[in-house]
């Protein structure tokens, strides 16, 4: 299974592999305090896309379309994530405030759709 969890939430043994999927290090967390197995910066939205979205966060559909286009253009950025997901549970860690729509959820859908 692929899960998504905020980096600020408590780690759990049921998380499986825990991978940070943000391009920037999350605020307020020391590197030695975050329980994670890997940091896949390249699987996160590009800096221009992230900056564009933060200008108008109501553009969720367009963000999803553009982010999926980036992932499709560079599937190699997700190889490590696919490997983890094939081995067992995978939790994508993100710092975004919105638990209903964020890039980690889009990435999780992308991974699930290609693991079938």
C-alpha positions as CSV (number, residue, x, y, z in Angstrom):
1,X,0.0,0.0,0.0
2,X,1.0,3.6,-0.6
3,X,0.2,6.1,2.1
4,X,0.7,9.8,2.5
5,X,1.5,11.5,5.8
6,X,2.6,14.9,6.9
7,X,6.2,15.0,8.2
8,X,4.9,16.6,11.4
9,X,2.7,13.5,12.2
10,X,4.0,10.8,14.5
11,X,5.9,8.0,12.8
12,X,4.4,4.5,13.0
13,X,5.8,1.0,12.5
14,X,2.9,0.4,10.0
15,X,4.3,3.2,7.7
16,X,6.7,0.8,6.0
17,X,9.4,2.7,4.1
18,X,9.1,6.4,4.8
19,X,10.2,8.7,2.0
20,X,10.3,12.5,2.0
21,X,9.0,13.7,-1.3
22,X,9.4,17.5,-0.9
23,X,12.0,19.4,-2.8
24,X,12.7,21.7,0.2
25,X,13.5,20.5,3.7
26,X,10.4,21.0,5.9
27,X,10.5,23.9,8.3
28,X,10.9,23.3,12.0
29,X,12.3,19.8,11.7
30,X,15.9,18.9,12.3
31,X,17.2,16.3,9.9
32,X,18.2,14.0,12.7
33,X,14.7,14.1,14.1
34,X,12.8,13.0,11.0
35,X,12.4,9.2,10.8
36,X,12.8,8.5,7.1
37,X,14.4,6.0,4.8
38,X,15.1,8.3,1.8
39,X,14.6,11.7,0.4
40,X,13.4,11.7,-3.2
41,X,13.6,15.4,-4.2
42,X,13.4,14.7,-7.9
43,X,10.0,13.1,-7.6
44,X,8.6,16.3,-6.2
45,X,7.2,19.1,-8.4
46,X,9.8,21.2,-10.1
47,X,10.7,24.6,-8.5
48,X,8.9,26.6,-11.3
49,X,5.7,24.4,-10.9
50,X,5.8,24.7,-7.1
51,X,6.2,28.5,-7.3
52,X,3.4,28.8,-9.9
53,X,1.0,26.8,-7.7
54,X,1.8,28.8,-4.6
55,X,0.7,32.0,-6.5
56,X,-2.8,30.6,-6.8
57,X,-3.6,27.4,-4.9
58,X,-7.1,27.3,-6.4
59,X,-5.6,25.8,-9.6
60,X,-5.6,22.3,-8.4
61,X,-6.7,20.6,-11.6
62,X,-4.1,22.5,-13.6
63,X,-1.4,21.7,-11.0
64,X,-2.3,18.0,-11.2
65,X,-2.1,18.1,-15.0
66,X,1.3,19.8,-15.0
67,X,2.8,17.7,-12.3
68,X,1.7,14.5,-13.9
69,X,3.3,15.8,-17.2
70,X,6.6,16.3,-15.3
71,X,6.4,12.8,-13.8
72,X,5.6,11.2,-17.2
73,X,8.5,13.1,-18.8
74,X,10.9,11.8,-16.1
75,X,9.7,8.4,-14.9
76,X,13.3,7.7,-13.7
77,X,12.7,10.1,-10.8
78,X,10.3,7.6,-9.3
79,X,12.3,4.4,-9.7
80,X,13.3,4.3,-6.1
81,X,9.7,4.8,-5.0
82,X,8.5,2.0,-7.3
83,X,11.1,-0.3,-5.8
84,X,10.0,0.6,-2.2
85,X,6.3,0.1,-3.1
86,X,6.9,-3.3,-4.7
87,X,8.7,-4.4,-1.4
88,X,5.8,-3.5,0.9
89,X,4.2,-0.5,2.5
90,X,5.4,3.0,1.4
91,X,4.6,6.3,3.1
92,X,5.2,9.5,1.2
93,X,6.1,12.3,3.6
94,X,5.1,15.8,2.8
95,X,5.1,19.2,4.6
96,X,2.1,20.8,2.8
97,X,-0.6,22.0,5.2
98,X,-3.5,20.8,3.1
99,X,-4.2,17.0,3.7
100,X,-6.9,16.9,1.1
101,X,-4.9,18.2,-1.9
102,X,-1.2,18.2,-2.2
103,X,1.5,16.9,-4.5
104,X,2.1,13.7,-2.4
105,X,-1.4,12.6,-3.1
106,X,-1.0,13.2,-6.8
107,X,2.3,11.3,-6.7
108,X,0.7,8.4,-4.8
109,X,-2.0,8.2,-7.4
110,X,0.7,8.2,-10.2
111,X,2.6,5.4,-8.5
112,X,-0.5,3.3,-7.8
113,X,-1.6,3.6,-11.5
114,X,1.7,2.3,-12.7
115,X,2.1,-0.6,-10.2
116,X,-1.0,-2.4,-11.5
